[in-house]
Amino acid sequence: MTGQPTPTRDPMAERRASARRTALVFAGIAVAVYVGFMLLNVVAK
C-alpha cells in the first residue's frame, strides 16, 4: 500500500481535496510569516 488515495470520479470529492490542499498551503504560509516576524522581533532586540 503506497498511502495514495484511490482514484475517484466524484467531482465534489476532488474539489474538496483541492480546497483542503489550498487551505493547508495558505495556512503554512501564514505560519511561516508569523514565525518570521517573531524571529525578527527577537533578533532586533
Backbone torsions as a table, in degrees:
resi	resn	phi	psi	omega
1	MET	NA	129.0	-175.4
2	THR	-93.1	-10.2	-178.7
3	GLY	87.2	-2.0	179.3
4	GLN	-80.6	141.2	176.9
5	PRO	-66.7	151.1	179.1
6	THR	-69.6	142.2	179.3
7	PRO	-60.3	136.3	-177.9
8	THR	-125.7	151.9	178.0
9	ARG	-101.8	0.9	-177.9
10	ASP	-76.9	110.4	-177.4
11	PRO	-64.4	-31.5	178.8
12	MET	-68.1	-37.8	177.9
13	ALA	-65.5	-39.4	178.2
14	GLU	-65.6	-40.5	178.6
15	ARG	-65.9	-40.0	177.7
16	ARG	-63.7	-42.6	179.7
17	ALA	-64.0	-41.4	179.1
18	SER	-66.1	-42.4	179.1
19	ALA	-65.1	-39.3	178.9
20	ARG	-64.7	-43.8	178.0
21	ARG	-59.9	-44.9	180.0
22	THR	-62.8	-43.9	179.5
23	ALA	-63.0	-39.7	179.0
24	LEU	-67.2	-36.6	177.4
25	VAL	-64.0	-47.4	179.4
26	PHE	-64.0	-38.1	177.7
27	ALA	-64.7	-40.3	178.0
28	GLY	-63.5	-41.7	177.6
29	ILE	-64.1	-43.1	-179.9
30	ALA	-62.0	-42.4	178.8
31	VAL	-65.4	-40.9	179.2
32	ALA	-62.6	-42.0	178.2
33	VAL	-65.2	-43.2	179.3
34	TYR	-59.9	-49.1	-179.9
35	VAL	-64.1	-38.7	178.2
36	GLY	-60.9	-43.5	178.2
37	PHE	-66.2	-38.3	177.7
38	MET	-63.0	-45.8	179.6
39	LEU	-64.9	-38.6	178.6
40	LEU	-63.4	-39.2	178.3
41	ASN	-66.1	-39.4	179.9
42	VAL	-68.4	-42.7	-178.6
43	VAL	-68.4	-34.7	-175.7
44	ALA	-71.9	-21.0	-176.6
45	LYS	-82.1	NA	NA
